[in-house]
């Protein structure tokens, strides 16, 4: 009986730890209007806000809403995003960030009347890659997998079939702020909805390899 009770307690603890509570996350650049309801975060994105460093445009901005939690080691983060994009460069998605000079943001960005799957990788300076969508999807799922010193970014239209959109470096053995980002560099704000945000711990690959050779 004692073993059974301990087993139930362990199962409860695992379930508790695996669930990402939106209420316990932290704002960086909190927007004026936001709400959490039914495991969903909705916000009105702050006008004239963005994340970008130096390259191409010659300016640095670090003032868009970012709602995050902190994870060490290796993990998988996933979210469903829906936005009422209006102005050029309206965007939303996941962001992984170690500091103001090192971050990755990935999601949907509205450019020249088209929806784009967009990734910005910043290591002192920012770069930008896009995949233009010919049709407007009702929603997009974005997934980031951090393994060792790299992050793989995937997108999906059904939360079943995921396609890689970027593989980028990110320093390993360093805690990461991971969470929900939206920006509105040119416009007057838009409504953004993030649903079912989850972060799942992944076992460290180096340790697994070490264990294989030290049985």
TIRO-2110 file (N, C-alpha, C; in Angstrom, 1 decimal):
// TIRO-2110
0.8, -1.2, 0.0, N, 1, A
0.0, 0.0, 0.0, CA, 1, A
0.9, 1.3, 0.0, C, 1, A
2.0, 1.2, 0.8, N, 2, A
2.9, 2.4, 0.9, CA, 2, A
3.5, 2.7, -0.5, C, 2, A
3.9, 1.6, -1.2, N, 3, A
4.5, 1.8, -2.5, CA, 3, A
3.5, 2.3, -3.5, C, 3, A
2.2, 1.9, -3.4, N, 4, A
1.1, 2.4, -4.2, CA, 4, A
0.9, 3.9, -4.0, C, 4, A
0.9, 4.3, -2.8, N, 5, A
0.7, 5.7, -2.4, CA, 5, A
1.8, 6.6, -3.0, C, 5, A
3.1, 6.1, -2.8, N, 6, A
4.2, 6.8, -3.3, CA, 6, A
4.2, 6.9, -4.8, C, 6, A
3.7, 5.8, -5.5, N, 7, A
3.6, 5.8, -6.9, CA, 7, A
2.6, 6.9, -7.4, C, 7, A
1.5, 7.0, -6.7, N, 8, A
0.5, 8.0, -7.1, CA, 8, A
1.1, 9.4, -6.8, C, 8, A
1.8, 9.6, -5.7, N, 9, A
2.4, 10.9, -5.4, CA, 9, A
3.4, 11.3, -6.5, C, 9, A
4.2, 10.3, -6.9, N, 10, A
5.2, 10.6, -8.0, CA, 10, A
4.6, 10.9, -9.3, C, 10, A
3.5, 10.2, -9.6, N, 11, A
2.8, 10.5, -10.9, CA, 11, A
2.2, 11.9, -10.8, C, 11, A
1.6, 12.3, -9.7, N, 12, A
1.0, 13.6, -9.5, CA, 12, A
2.1, 14.7, -9.7, C, 12, A
3.3, 14.4, -9.1, N, 13, A
4.4, 15.4, -9.1, CA, 13, A
4.9, 15.6, -10.6, C, 13, A
5.0, 14.5, -11.3, N, 14, A
5.4, 14.5, -12.7, CA, 14, A
4.4, 15.3, -13.5, C, 14, A
3.2, 15.1, -13.4, N, 15, A
2.1, 15.8, -14.1, CA, 15, A
2.2, 17.3, -13.8, C, 15, A
2.4, 17.6, -12.5, N, 16, A
2.4, 19.0, -12.1, CA, 16, A
3.6, 19.7, -12.7, C, 16, A
4.8, 19.0, -12.7, N, 17, A
6.0, 19.6, -13.2, CA, 17, A
5.9, 19.8, -14.7, C, 17, A
5.2, 18.8, -15.4, N, 18, A
5.2, 18.9, -16.9, CA, 18, A
4.2, 19.9, -17.4, C, 18, A
3.3, 20.4, -16.6, N, 19, A
2.3, 21.4, -17.0, CA, 19, A
2.9, 22.8, -16.9, C, 19, A
2.8, 23.6, -18.0, N, 20, A
3.3, 24.9, -17.9, CA, 20, A
2.1, 25.8, -17.5, C, 20, A
2.2, 26.5, -16.4, N, 21, A
1.2, 27.4, -15.9, CA, 21, A
1.4, 28.8, -16.4, C, 21, A
0.5, 29.3, -17.3, N, 22, A
0.7, 30.6, -17.8, CA, 22, A
0.7, 31.7, -16.7, C, 22, A
-0.1, 31.4, -15.6, N, 23, A
-0.2, 32.4, -14.5, CA, 23, A
1.1, 32.6, -13.8, C, 23, A
2.0, 31.6, -13.9, N, 24, A
3.3, 31.7, -13.1, CA, 24, A
4.4, 32.3, -14.0, C, 24, A
4.1, 32.7, -15.2, N, 25, A
5.2, 33.2, -16.1, CA, 25, A
5.4, 34.7, -15.8, C, 25, A
6.4, 35.3, -16.5, N, 26, A
6.9, 36.6, -16.2, CA, 26, A
6.8, 37.5, -17.4, C, 26, A
6.5, 38.8, -17.3, N, 27, A
6.4, 39.7, -18.4, CA, 27, A
7.8, 40.4, -18.5, C, 27, A
8.2, 40.6, -19.8, N, 28, A
9.2, 41.5, -20.1, CA, 28, A
8.6, 42.5, -21.1, C, 28, A
8.5, 43.7, -20.8, N, 29, A
7.7, 44.7, -21.6, CA, 29, A
6.2, 44.3, -21.6, C, 29, A
5.6, 44.3, -20.5, N, 30, A
4.2, 44.0, -20.4, CA, 30, A
3.3, 44.9, -21.2, C, 30, A
2.4, 44.4, -22.0, N, 31, A
1.5, 45.2, -22.8, CA, 31, A
0.4, 45.8, -21.9, C, 31, A
-0.3, 46.8, -22.3, N, 32, A
-1.4, 47.4, -21.5, CA, 32, A
-2.6, 46.5, -21.4, C, 32, A
-2.9, 45.7, -22.4, N, 33, A
-4.1, 44.9, -22.4, CA, 33, A
-3.7, 43.4, -22.6, C, 33, A
-4.0, 42.6, -21.7, N, 34, A
-3.8, 41.1, -21.9, CA, 34, A
-4.7, 40.3, -20.9, C, 34, A
-4.9, 39.1, -21.2, N, 35, A
-5.7, 38.2, -20.4, CA, 35, A
-5.3, 36.8, -20.6, C, 35, A
-5.4, 36.0, -19.5, N, 36, A
-5.2, 34.6, -19.5, CA, 36, A
-6.5, 33.9, -19.2, C, 36, A
-6.9, 33.0, -20.1, N, 37, A
-8.2, 32.3, -19.9, CA, 37, A
-8.1, 30.9, -20.6, C, 37, A
-8.5, 29.9, -19.9, N, 38, A
-8.6, 28.5, -20.5, CA, 38, A
-7.3, 28.1, -21.2, C, 38, A
-6.2, 28.3, -20.5, N, 39, A
-4.8, 28.0, -21.0, CA, 39, A
-4.5, 28.7, -22.3, C, 39, A
-5.0, 30.0, -22.4, N, 40, A
-4.7, 30.8, -23.5, CA, 40, A
-4.3, 32.2, -23.1, C, 40, A
-3.3, 32.8, -23.8, N, 41, A
-2.9, 34.2, -23.5, CA, 41, A
-3.4, 35.0, -24.7, C, 41, A
-4.1, 36.0, -24.4, N, 42, A
-4.5, 37.0, -25.5, CA, 42, A
-4.0, 38.4, -25.1, C, 42, A
-3.5, 39.1, -26.1, N, 43, A
-2.9, 40.5, -25.8, CA, 43, A
-3.2, 41.4, -26.9, C, 43, A
-3.2, 42.7, -26.6, N, 44, A
-3.2, 43.7, -27.7, CA, 44, A
-1.8, 44.1, -27.7, C, 44, A
-1.1, 43.9, -28.9, N, 45, A
0.3, 44.1, -29.0, CA, 45, A
0.7, 45.5, -29.0, C, 45, A
1.7, 45.9, -28.2, N, 46, A
2.1, 47.3, -28.0, CA, 46, A
2.5, 47.9, -29.4, C, 46, A
1.9, 49.0, -29.8, N, 47, A
2.3, 49.6, -31.0, CA, 47, A
3.8, 50.1, -31.0, C, 47, A
4.4, 50.1, -32.2, N, 48, A
5.8, 50.6, -32.4, CA, 48, A
6.8, 49.9, -31.5, C, 48, A
6.7, 48.6, -31.5, N, 49, A
7.5, 47.7, -30.6, CA, 49, A
8.1, 46.6, -31.4, C, 49, A
9.4, 46.2, -31.1, N, 50, A
10.0, 45.1, -31.8, CA, 50, A
11.2, 44.6, -31.1, C, 50, A
11.8, 43.5, -31.7, N, 51, A
13.1, 43.0, -31.3, CA, 51, A
14.0, 43.0, -32.5, C, 51, A
15.1, 43.7, -32.5, N, 52, A
16.1, 43.7, -33.6, CA, 52, A
17.4, 44.4, -33.1, C, 52, A
18.5, 43.9, -33.7, N, 53, A
19.8, 44.4, -33.3, CA, 53, A
20.6, 44.8, -34.6, C, 53, A
20.8, 46.0, -34.8, N, 54, A
21.9, 46.6, -35.6, CA, 54, A
21.7, 46.4, -37.2, C, 54, A
21.9, 45.1, -37.6, N, 55, A
22.2, 44.8, -39.0, CA, 55, A
21.1, 45.3, -39.9, C, 55, A
21.4, 45.7, -41.1, N, 56, A
20.6, 46.1, -42.2, CA, 56, A
19.9, 47.5, -42.0, C, 56, A
19.2, 47.6, -40.8, N, 57, A
18.4, 48.8, -40.6, CA, 57, A
19.3, 49.8, -39.8, C, 57, A
20.3, 49.4, -39.1, N, 58, A
21.1, 50.3, -38.4, CA, 58, A
20.6, 50.7, -37.0, C, 58, A
19.5, 50.1, -36.5, N, 59, A
19.0, 50.5, -35.2, CA, 59, A
18.9, 49.2, -34.3, C, 59, A
18.7, 49.4, -33.0, N, 60, A
18.5, 48.4, -32.1, CA, 60, A
17.2, 48.7, -31.3, C, 60, A
16.3, 47.7, -31.2, N, 61, A
15.1, 47.9, -30.4, CA, 61, A
14.9, 46.6, -29.6, C, 61, A
14.3, 46.7, -28.4, N, 62, A
14.2, 45.6, -27.5, CA, 62, A
13.0, 45.9, -26.6, C, 62, A
11.8, 46.2, -27.2, N, 63, A
10.7, 46.8, -26.4, CA, 63, A
9.4, 46.1, -26.6, C, 63, A
9.3, 45.0, -27.3, N, 64, A
8.0, 44.3, -27.6, CA, 64, A
7.6, 43.4, -26.4, C, 64, A
6.4, 43.0, -26.3, N, 65, A
5.9, 42.1, -25.2, CA, 65, A
6.5, 40.7, -25.4, C, 65, A
6.9, 40.2, -24.2, N, 66, A
7.5, 38.9, -24.2, CA, 66, A
7.1, 38.3, -22.8, C, 66, A
6.4, 37.2, -22.9, N, 67, A
5.8, 36.5, -21.7, CA, 67, A
6.6, 35.2, -21.5, C, 67, A
7.4, 35.0, -20.5, N, 68, A
8.3, 33.9, -20.5, CA, 68, A
8.4, 33.2, -19.2, C, 68, A
9.1, 32.0, -19.3, N, 69, A
9.5, 31.2, -18.2, CA, 69, A
11.0, 30.8, -18.4, C, 69, A
11.7, 30.3, -17.4, N, 70, A
13.1, 30.0, -17.6, CA, 70, A
13.3, 28.5, -17.5, C, 70, A
14.1, 28.0, -18.5, N, 71, A
14.4, 26.6, -18.5, CA, 71, A
15.9, 26.4, -18.7, C, 71, A
16.5, 25.5, -18.0, N, 72, A
17.9, 25.1, -18.3, CA, 72, A
17.9, 23.8, -19.1, C, 72, A
19.0, 23.4, -19.6, N, 73, A
19.1, 22.1, -20.3, CA, 73, A
18.4, 22.1, -21.6, C, 73, A
18.0, 20.9, -22.0, N, 74, A
17.4, 20.7, -23.3, CA, 74, A
15.8, 20.5, -23.1, C, 74, A
15.1, 21.1, -24.1, N, 75, A
13.6, 21.1, -24.0, CA, 75, A
13.0, 21.2, -25.4, C, 75, A
11.7, 21.0, -25.4, N, 76, A
10.8, 21.3, -26.5, CA, 76, A
9.7, 22.2, -26.1, C, 76, A
9.6, 23.3, -26.8, N, 77, A
8.5, 24.3, -26.6, CA, 77, A
7.6, 24.3, -27.8, C, 77, A
6.3, 24.5, -27.5, N, 78, A
5.3, 24.5, -28.6, CA, 78, A
4.1, 25.4, -28.3, C, 78, A
3.5, 26.0, -29.3, N, 79, A
2.4, 26.9, -29.1, CA, 79, A
1.6, 27.0, -30.4, C, 79, A
0.3, 27.3, -30.2, N, 80, A
-0.6, 27.6, -31.3, CA, 80, A
-0.8, 29.1, -31.3, C, 80, A
-0.6, 29.7, -32.5, N, 81, A
-0.7, 31.2, -32.6, CA, 81, A
-1.8, 31.6, -33.6, C, 81, A
-2.5, 32.7, -33.3, N, 82, A
-3.5, 33.3, -34.1, CA, 82, A
-3.5, 34.8, -33.9, C, 82, A
-3.3, 35.5, -35.0, N, 83, A
-3.2, 37.0, -34.9, CA, 83, A
-4.1, 37.7, -36.0, C, 83, A
-4.6, 38.9, -35.6, N, 84, A
-5.3, 39.7, -36.5, CA, 84, A
-4.3, 40.7, -37.1, C, 84, A
-3.4, 40.2, -37.8, N, 85, A
-2.3, 41.1, -38.4, CA, 85, A
-2.9, 42.2, -39.3, C, 85, A
-2.3, 43.4, -39.2, N, 86, A
-2.8, 44.5, -40.0, CA, 86, A
-1.7, 45.2, -40.7, C, 86, A
-0.7, 45.6, -40.0, N, 87, A
0.4, 46.4, -40.6, CA, 87, A
1.6, 45.6, -40.9, C, 87, A
2.5, 46.2, -41.8, N, 88, A
3.7, 45.6, -42.2, CA, 88, A
4.6, 45.3, -40.9, C, 88, A
5.1, 44.0, -40.9, N, 89, A
5.9, 43.5, -39.8, CA, 89, A
5.2, 43.1, -38.6, C, 89, A
3.9, 43.2, -38.5, N, 90, A
3.1, 42.6, -37.4, CA, 90, A
3.5, 41.1, -37.3, C, 90, A
3.8, 40.7, -36.1, N, 91, A
4.4, 39.3, -35.9, CA, 91, A
4.1, 38.8, -34.5, C, 91, A
4.2, 37.4, -34.4, N, 92, A
4.0, 36.8, -33.1, CA, 92, A
4.5, 35.4, -33.2, C, 92, A
4.9, 34.8, -32.1, N, 93, A
5.4, 33.4, -32.1, CA, 93, A
6.2, 33.1, -30.8, C, 93, A
7.1, 32.2, -30.9, N, 94, A
8.0, 31.8, -29.7, CA, 94, A
9.2, 32.6, -29.7, C, 94, A
9.8, 32.9, -28.5, N, 95, A
11.1, 33.4, -28.5, CA, 95, A
11.9, 32.7, -27.4, C, 95, A
13.2, 32.4, -27.7, N, 96, A
14.2, 31.9, -26.8, CA, 96, A
15.3, 32.9, -26.7, C, 96, A
15.6, 33.2, -25.4, N, 97, A
16.5, 34.4, -25.2, CA, 97, A
17.4, 34.1, -24.0, C, 97, A
18.7, 34.4, -24.2, N, 98, A
19.6, 34.3, -23.0, CA, 98, A
19.9, 35.7, -22.5, C, 98, A
20.0, 36.7, -23.4, N, 99, A
20.2, 38.1, -23.0, CA, 99, A
19.8, 39.0, -24.2, C, 99, A
20.0, 40.3, -24.1, N, 100, A
19.6, 41.2, -25.1, CA, 100, A
20.3, 41.1, -26.4, C, 100, A
21.5, 40.4, -26.4, N, 101, A
22.3, 40.2, -27.6, CA, 101, A
22.2, 38.8, -28.2, C, 101, A
21.4, 37.9, -27.5, N, 102, A
21.4, 36.6, -28.0, CA, 102, A
19.9, 36.0, -27.8, C, 102, A
19.2, 35.9, -28.9, N, 103, A
17.9, 35.4, -28.9, CA, 103, A
17.4, 34.9, -30.3, C, 103, A
16.4, 34.1, -30.2, N, 104, A
15.8, 33.5, -31.5, CA, 104, A
14.3, 33.8, -31.3, C, 104, A
13.7, 34.4, -32.3, N, 105, A
12.2, 34.5, -32.4, CA, 105, A
11.7, 33.9, -33.7, C, 105, A
10.6, 33.2, -33.6, N, 106, A
10.1, 32.5, -34.7, CA, 106, A
8.6, 32.4, -34.7, C, 106, A
7.9, 32.6, -35.8, N, 107, A
6.5, 32.5, -35.9, CA, 107, A
5.9, 33.0, -37.2, C, 107, A
4.9, 33.8, -37.1, N, 108, A
4.3, 34.4, -38.3, CA, 108, A
4.5, 35.9, -38.4, C, 108, A
4.8, 36.4, -39.6, N, 109, A
5.1, 37.8, -39.7, CA, 109, A
4.4, 38.3, -41.0, C, 109, A
3.7, 39.4, -40.9, N, 110, A
2.9, 39.9, -42.0, CA, 110, A
3.7, 41.0, -42.8, C, 110, A
4.0, 40.7, -44.0, N, 111, A
4.9, 41.6, -44.8, CA, 111, A
4.3, 41.7, -46.2, C, 111, A
4.1, 43.0, -46.6, N, 112, A
3.6, 43.3, -47.9, CA, 112, A
2.3, 42.5, -48.3, C, 112, A
1.4, 42.4, -47.3, N, 113, A
0.1, 41.8, -47.6, CA, 113, A
0.2, 40.3, -47.6, C, 113, A
1.3, 39.7, -47.2, N, 114, A
1.5, 38.2, -47.2, CA, 114, A
1.8, 37.7, -45.8, C, 114, A
1.4, 36.5, -45.6, N, 115, A
1.8, 35.8, -44.3, CA, 115, A
3.1, 35.1, -44.6, C, 115, A
4.0, 35.3, -43.6, N, 116, A
5.3, 34.6, -43.8, CA, 116, A
5.6, 33.8, -42.5, C, 116, A
6.2, 32.7, -42.6, N, 117, A
6.8, 32.0, -41.5, CA, 117, A
8.2, 32.6, -41.3, C, 117, A
8.4, 33.2, -40.2, N, 118, A
9.6, 34.1, -40.0, CA, 118, A
10.4, 33.7, -38.9, C, 118, A
11.8, 33.8, -39.0, N, 119, A
12.7, 33.5, -38.0, CA, 119, A
13.8, 34.6, -37.9, C, 119, A
14.0, 35.1, -36.8, N, 120, A
15.1, 36.1, -36.6, CA, 120, A
16.1, 35.5, -35.6, C, 120, A
17.3, 35.3, -35.9, N, 121, A
18.4, 34.8, -35.1, CA, 121, A
19.3, 36.0, -34.8, C, 121, A
19.5, 36.2, -33.5, N, 122, A
20.4, 37.4, -33.1, CA, 122, A
21.5, 36.9, -32.2, C, 122, A
22.7, 37.1, -32.7, N, 123, A
24.0, 36.9, -32.0, CA, 123, A
24.8, 38.2, -32.2, C, 123, A
24.5, 39.1, -31.3, N, 124, A
25.1, 40.5, -31.4, CA, 124, A
24.4, 41.3, -32.5, C, 124, A
24.2, 40.7, -33.7, N, 125, A
23.5, 41.3, -34.8, CA, 125, A
22.4, 40.3, -35.2, C, 125, A
21.3, 40.9, -35.7, N, 126, A
20.1, 40.1, -36.2, CA, 126, A
20.2, 39.7, -37.6, C, 126, A
19.7, 38.5, -37.9, N, 127, A
19.5, 38.1, -39.3, CA, 127, A
18.0, 37.7, -39.4, C, 127, A
17.5, 37.5, -40.6, N, 128, A
16.1, 37.3, -40.8, CA, 128, A
15.9, 36.3, -42.0, C, 128, A
15.1, 35.3, -41.8, N, 129, A
14.7, 34.4, -42.9, CA, 129, A
13.2, 34.2, -42.9, C, 129, A
12.6, 34.1, -44.1, N, 130, A
11.2, 33.9, -44.2, CA, 130, A
10.8, 32.8, -45.2, C, 130, A
9.6, 32.3, -45.0, N, 131, A
8.9, 31.3, -46.0, CA, 131, A
7.6, 31.9, -46.2, C, 131, A
7.4, 32.4, -47.4, N, 132, A
6.1, 33.1, -47.8, CA, 132, A
5.0, 32.0, -48.0, C, 132, A
3.8, 32.3, -47.4, N, 133, A
2.7, 31.4, -47.5, CA, 133, A
1.7, 32.0, -48.6, C, 133, A
1.3, 31.1, -49.5, N, 134, A
0.4, 31.5, -50.6, CA, 134, A
-1.0, 31.6, -50.1, C, 134, A
-1.4, 30.8, -49.1, N, 135, A
-2.7, 30.9, -48.5, CA, 135, A
-2.6, 31.3, -47.0, C, 135, A
-3.7, 31.8, -46.5, N, 136, A
-3.7, 32.3, -45.1, CA, 136, A
-4.2, 31.1, -44.3, C, 136, A
-3.4, 30.5, -43.4, N, 137, A
-3.9, 29.5, -42.5, CA, 137, A
-4.7, 30.0, -41.4, C, 137, A
-5.7, 29.3, -40.9, N, 138, A
-6.5, 29.8, -39.8, CA, 138, A
-5.7, 29.9, -38.5, C, 138, A
-4.7, 29.0, -38.4, N, 139, A
-3.7, 29.1, -37.2, CA, 139, A
-2.5, 28.3, -37.6, C, 139, A
-1.4, 28.6, -36.8, N, 140, A
-0.1, 28.0, -37.1, CA, 140, A
0.4, 27.5, -35.7, C, 140, A
1.0, 26.3, -35.7, N, 141, A
1.7, 25.8, -34.5, CA, 141, A
3.2, 26.0, -34.8, C, 141, A
3.9, 26.6, -33.8, N, 142, A
5.4, 26.7, -33.8, CA, 142, A
6.0, 25.9, -32.7, C, 142, A
7.0, 25.2, -33.1, N, 143, A
7.7, 24.3, -32.1, CA, 143, A
9.2, 24.6, -32.2, C, 143, A
9.9, 24.7, -31.0, N, 144, A
11.3, 24.9, -30.9, CA, 144, A
11.9, 23.7, -30.1, C, 144, A
12.9, 23.1, -30.6, N, 145, A
13.6, 22.0, -29.9, CA, 145, A
15.0, 22.4, -29.6, C, 145, A
15.4, 22.6, -28.3, N, 146, A
16.7, 23.0, -28.0, CA, 146, A
17.5, 21.7, -27.7, C, 146, A
18.6, 21.4, -28.4, N, 147, A
19.4, 20.3, -28.2, CA, 147, A
20.9, 20.8, -28.2, C, 147, A
21.6, 20.5, -27.1, N, 148, A
23.0, 20.9, -27.0, CA, 148, A
23.2, 22.4, -27.4, C, 148, A
23.9, 22.7, -28.4, N, 149, A
24.2, 24.1, -28.7, CA, 149, A
23.4, 24.6, -29.9, C, 149, A
22.2, 24.0, -30.2, N, 150, A
21.4, 24.4, -31.3, CA, 150, A
20.0, 24.4, -31.0, C, 150, A
19.2, 25.1, -31.8, N, 151, A
17.7, 25.1, -31.7, CA, 151, A
17.1, 24.8, -33.1, C, 151, A
16.3, 23.8, -33.1, N, 152, A
15.5, 23.5, -34.4, CA, 152, A
14.1, 24.1, -34.3, C, 152, A
13.7, 24.9, -35.3, N, 153, A
12.4, 25.5, -35.3, CA, 153, A
11.5, 24.8, -36.4, C, 153, A
10.3, 24.5, -36.0, N, 154, A
9.4, 23.8, -36.9, CA, 154, A
8.0, 24.5, -36.9, C, 154, A
7.3, 24.3, -38.0, N, 155, A
5.9, 24.8, -38.1, CA, 155, A
5.0, 23.7, -38.5, C, 155, A
3.7, 23.9, -38.2, N, 156, A
2.7, 23.0, -38.6, CA, 156, A
1.3, 23.7, -38.7, C, 156, A
0.5, 23.2, -39.6, N, 157, A
-0.9, 23.7, -39.7, CA, 157, A
-1.9, 22.8, -39.1, C, 157, A
-1.5, 21.7, -38.5, N, 158, A
-2.5, 20.8, -37.9, CA, 158, A
-2.0, 20.2, -36.6, C, 158, A
-0.8, 20.6, -36.1, N, 159, A
-0.2, 20.0, -34.8, CA, 159, A
0.1, 18.5, -35.0, C, 159, A
0.2, 18.1, -36.2, N, 160, A
0.6, 16.7, -36.4, CA, 160, A
1.8, 16.6, -37.3, C, 160, A
1.8, 17.2, -38.4, N, 161, A
2.9, 17.2, -39.4, CA, 161, A
3.7, 18.5, -39.2, C, 161, A
4.9, 18.3, -38.8, N, 162, A
5.8, 19.5, -38.5, CA, 162, A
6.9, 19.5, -39.5, C, 162, A
7.2, 20.7, -40.0, N, 163, A
8.3, 20.9, -41.0, CA, 163, A
9.3, 21.9, -40.5, C, 163, A
10.6, 21.5, -40.6, N, 164, A
11.6, 22.4, -40.1, CA, 164, A
11.7, 23.7, -40.9, C, 164, A
11.8, 24.8, -40.2, N, 165, A
12.0, 26.1, -40.9, CA, 165, A
13.4, 26.8, -40.6, C, 165, A
14.1, 26.2, -39.6, N, 166, A
15.4, 26.8, -39.3, CA, 166, A
16.1, 26.0, -38.3, C, 166, A
17.4, 25.9, -38.4, N, 167, A
18.3, 25.3, -37.4, CA, 167, A
19.3, 26.4, -37.1, C, 167, A
19.4, 26.8, -35.8, N, 168, A
20.3, 28.0, -35.5, CA, 168, A
21.0, 27.7, -34.2, C, 168, A
22.2, 28.3, -34.0, N, 169, A
23.0, 28.1, -32.8, CA, 169, A
22.4, 28.9, -31.6, C, 169, A
22.6, 28.3, -30.4, N, 170, A
22.2, 29.0, -29.2, CA, 170, A
23.1, 28.3, -28.1, C, 170, A
23.8, 29.2, -27.3, N, 171, A
24.7, 28.7, -26.3, CA, 171, A
24.1, 27.6, -25.4, C, 171, A
24.8, 26.5, -25.3, N, 172, A
24.3, 25.5, -24.4, CA, 172, A
24.8, 25.7, -23.0, C, 172, A
24.3, 24.8, -22.0, N, 173, A
24.6, 24.9, -20.6, CA, 173, A
24.3, 26.3, -20.1, C, 173, A
23.3, 27.0, -20.6, N, 174, A
22.9, 28.3, -20.2, CA, 174, A
21.4, 28.4, -20.0, C, 174, A
20.9, 28.9, -18.9, N, 175, A
19.4, 29.0, -18.8, CA, 175, A
18.9, 29.9, -19.9, C, 175, A
17.7, 29.5, -20.3, N, 176, A
17.0, 30.2, -21.4, CA, 176, A
15.6, 30.7, -21.0, C, 176, A
15.4, 32.0, -21.4, N, 177, A
14.0, 32.5, -21.2, CA, 177, A
13.2, 32.0, -22.5, C, 177, A
12.2, 31.3, -22.3, N, 178, A
11.4, 30.7, -23.4, CA, 178, A
10.0, 31.1, -23.2, C, 178, A
9.3, 31.6, -24.3, N, 179, A
7.9, 32.1, -24.1, CA, 179, A
7.3, 32.7, -25.3, C, 179, A
6.4, 33.6, -25.1, N, 180, A
5.5, 34.0, -26.1, CA, 180, A
5.8, 35.5, -26.4, C, 180, A
6.1, 35.8, -27.7, N, 181, A
6.5, 37.1, -28.2, CA, 181, A
5.6, 37.6, -29.3, C, 181, A
5.3, 38.9, -29.2, N, 182, A
4.5, 39.6, -30.3, CA, 182, A
5.1, 41.0, -30.5, C, 182, A
5.1, 41.5, -31.7, N, 183, A
5.7, 42.8, -32.0, CA, 183, A
4.9, 43.5, -33.1, C, 183, A
4.9, 44.8, -33.0, N, 184, A
4.2, 45.6, -34.0, CA, 184, A
5.1, 46.9, -34.3, C, 184, A
6.1, 46.7, -35.1, N, 185, A
7.1, 47.8, -35.4, CA, 185, A
6.5, 49.0, -36.1, C, 185, A
5.6, 48.8, -37.1, N, 186, A
5.1, 49.9, -37.9, CA, 186, A
3.7, 50.3, -37.5, C, 186, A
2.9, 49.4, -37.0, N, 187, A
1.5, 49.6, -36.8, CA, 187, A
1.1, 50.2, -35.5, C, 187, A
-0.2, 50.1, -35.3, N, 188, A
-0.9, 50.7, -34.0, CA, 188, A
-1.4, 49.6, -33.1, C, 188, A
-0.8, 48.4, -33.3, N, 189, A
-1.2, 47.2, -32.4, CA, 189, A
-2.1, 46.3, -33.1, C, 189, A
-2.2, 45.1, -32.6, N, 190, A
-3.1, 44.1, -33.1, CA, 190, A
-3.4, 43.0, -32.0, C, 190, A
-4.5, 42.3, -32.2, N, 191, A
-4.8, 41.2, -31.3, CA, 191, A
-4.1, 39.9, -31.6, C, 191, A
-3.4, 39.4, -30.6, N, 192, A
-2.7, 38.1, -30.7, CA, 192, A
-3.1, 37.1, -29.7, C, 192, A
-3.3, 35.9, -30.1, N, 193, A
-3.8, 34.8, -29.2, CA, 193, A
-2.8, 33.6, -29.2, C, 193, A
-2.3, 33.2, -28.1, N, 194, A
-1.4, 32.1, -27.9, CA, 194, A
-2.2, 31.0, -27.1, C, 194, A
-2.3, 29.8, -27.7, N, 195, A
-3.0, 28.7, -27.1, CA, 195, A
-2.1, 27.5, -26.8, C, 195, A
-2.4, 26.8, -25.7, N, 196, A
-1.8, 25.5, -25.3, CA, 196, A
-0.2, 25.6, -25.4, C, 196, A
0.3, 26.6, -24.8, N, 197, A
1.8, 26.7, -24.7, CA, 197, A
2.3, 25.6, -23.7, C, 197, A
3.3, 24.8, -24.2, N, 198, A
3.9, 23.7, -23.4, CA, 198, A
5.4, 23.7, -23.6, C, 198, A
6.0, 23.4, -22.5, N, 199, A
7.5, 23.2, -22.5, CA, 199, A
7.7, 21.8, -21.9, C, 199, A
8.4, 21.0, -22.7, N, 200, A
8.7, 19.6, -22.2, CA, 200, A
10.2, 19.4, -22.1, C, 200, A
10.6, 19.0, -20.9, N, 201, A
12.0, 18.7, -20.6, CA, 201, A
12.5, 17.5, -21.5, C, 201, A
13.7, 17.6, -22.0, N, 202, A
14.3, 16.5, -22.8, CA, 202, A
15.6, 16.1, -22.1, C, 202, A
15.9, 14.8, -21.9, N, 203, A
17.1, 14.4, -21.3, CA, 203, A
18.3, 14.9, -22.0, C, 203, A
19.4, 15.2, -21.3, N, 204, A
20.6, 15.8, -21.9, CA, 204, A
21.3, 14.7, -22.7, C, 204, A
21.6, 15.0, -24.0, N, 205, A
22.2, 14.0, -24.9, CA, 205, A
23.6, 13.7, -24.5, C, 205, A
24.4, 14.6, -24.0, N, 206, A
25.7, 14.3, -23.6, CA, 206, A
25.7, 13.3, -22.4, C, 206, A
24.8, 13.5, -21.5, N, 207, A
24.7, 12.6, -20.3, CA, 207, A
24.2, 11.2, -20.8, C, 207, A
23.3, 11.1, -21.7, N, 208, A
22.8, 9.8, -22.2, CA, 208, A
23.9, 9.1, -22.8, C, 208, A
24.8, 9.8, -23.6, N, 209, A
25.9, 9.1, -24.3, CA, 209, A
26.9, 8.6, -23.2, C, 209, A
27.1, 9.4, -22.2, N, 210, A
28.1, 9.1, -21.1, CA, 210, A
27.5, 7.8, -20.4, C, 210, A
26.3, 7.8, -20.1, N, 211, A
25.7, 6.6, -19.5, CA, 211, A
25.8, 5.3, -20.3, C, 211, A
25.7, 5.5, -21.6, N, 212, A
25.8, 4.3, -22.5, CA, 212, A
27.2, 3.7, -22.4, C, 212, A
28.2, 4.5, -22.2, N, 213, A
29.6, 4.0, -22.1, CA, 213, A
30.1, 3.8, -20.7, C, 213, A
29.2, 4.0, -19.7, N, 214, A
29.6, 3.8, -18.3, CA, 214, A
28.6, 3.0, -17.5, C, 214, A
28.1, 2.0, -18.2, N, 215, A
27.2, 1.1, -17.5, CA, 215, A
27.8, 0.2, -16.5, C, 215, A
END
